[in-house]
C-alpha cells in the first residue's frame, strides 16, 4: 500500500506527466471505501493508484482509484463480490492531483516528530510511544489521536484502518515514515 | 452570544446545541458531558476559560458526533442551513467538520442571512471547504498553520493532502505564501497564521507578528491551534478590534506554554488550564471594563 507515494519527480519538483487515455477512475461514497478498494485490488495484483479526483467530480474530502480501463469488467466484478461497488466509473479526462510526498522530520532530543502534509505525529525515542498527534482538520483526527496516543508504534492501530479522510490518510503516511525512521 | 460549530469524536453523540458549561477538564452541553482532549472540545474549553476570565459572552455550541465518515457533519450542515437564521450570535466559528463544498455553500448562505451577520471565523475542515469552494473572502478570520497556509497558497489543491511540493518547500517563506494565497483569493479578510512566529494578517498584509515566548515543543502538541481559535473567538466577540483580538489570542496562547514548560508529550488540557492566568496577565482592568456584554 502507498506505493504511489514513492513516484519519481522531475528536476523542477513537478511530478511527471502521466498518460491518461487508458485509465479510468473509480469513485466511491467515502475515503474508507477508496482505501478498502485499493487494498482489495492491489492484493489481486491490479496496477491501481489512489489519486485526487479532477474538479468536475470533486466534492470535498476526496480520493479516487485510478485503474487500467481495459480491466474495467474484471475489476468491477471483484469489487462487487467484495461488497465495495463504486458509485461511478469514469474515464480520466483531466490531469489528476498527486498526494503530498514530502515528509518533514523534527528532532526534539528525546522525541521525534514527522509531518506529512498537514498531519504531525510525535514519538518518544526511547519507548517508541506516540505522545502527540497534531494538525489536520477532518473529524477523524481527534478520533485517531484518542486511539493512538499512548500506544507504541508497534501496537498502535493504523490510521489506514480507523481513518476515513484525507487527513487520516496523511497521518498514515506520517506514521509509516516514523516507523521507518524511528 | 458566541457560536461554535464542530464535531465530537464519538459516533453515539447526537446533534446537540445549547449553552456550554465548563466542568473541569470536561464540558457540558444539553445534559451531556464531553472530555476535553483536542479538536472542537478543546476549542470550546479554551473559549470557556477565556470568557470566564474576561467576563465575556456565553458560548453556544452546535455539535455532532463524527469520526470521519461525514454523516454527522452532513446532519449538522442540514440543521444549520435550516435554522441558523433563528440565532443571534456576535461571532460564529466553524471548526472540525467534514469538508464538503456544497454544504459549505449552503451554510455560508444561512450565516449571511442571519438577522445580524456574525463575525465569521473558519478553521480546520470548514476552512478547507471555504477555500475549495472559492469563498474564502466571505470570512473575517482564517486561522491556518503554516502547512495549511501552503494549501491556501496553492491554487490547485482541494485539500492540504494535495499541496504541491514546490509550494511546500517554501514553508519557511511565510510572507511569500501569504501574498500568494491572497493573490489567489484564498484568504479571509484577516488571518492568524500559527507557527514558530505567528503572523497577523489584514487584507493580505502582515500587520503584526508574535514570536515570544517561544517553545519548540508547542508544534508537536495537538490542540494548540484549537485553543488559539477558541481564544480568538472570545476576544473578537468581546469588543476588541480585530488585530488586537488576534494579537492577544496569539500572545495568550503562547503564555499558556510559558506557565507549564511544555515538552512534546504535553497534552493540551494542561495548557488550557493556564488560560485564565495567561489572559489575566495581558488584559488589563480597563480592557476588562470595556468588554461588551450581550447575546
Interface residues (C-beta under 8 A of the other chain):
Chain A: X9 X12 X13 X14 X30 X31 X32 X52 X55 X58 X59 X60 X61 X62 X97 X98 X99 X100 X101 X102 X106 X108 X110 X111 X113 X115 X117 X118 X120 X122 X124 X131 X132 X133 X134 X135 X136 X137 X138 X139 X140 X141 X142 X143 X145 X146 X149 X163 X164 X165 X166 X167 X168 X169 X170
Chain B: X7 X9 X37 X38 X39 X40 X41 X66 X67 X68 X69 X70 X72 X73 X96 X97 X98 X99 X100 X101 X102 X123 X124 X125 X126 X127 X128 X129 X132 X145 X147 X148 X151 X156 X157 X158 X159 X160 X161 X162 X163 X164 X165 X166 X168 X169 X216 X217 X219 X220 X221 X222 X223 X224 X225 X263 X264 X265 X266 X267
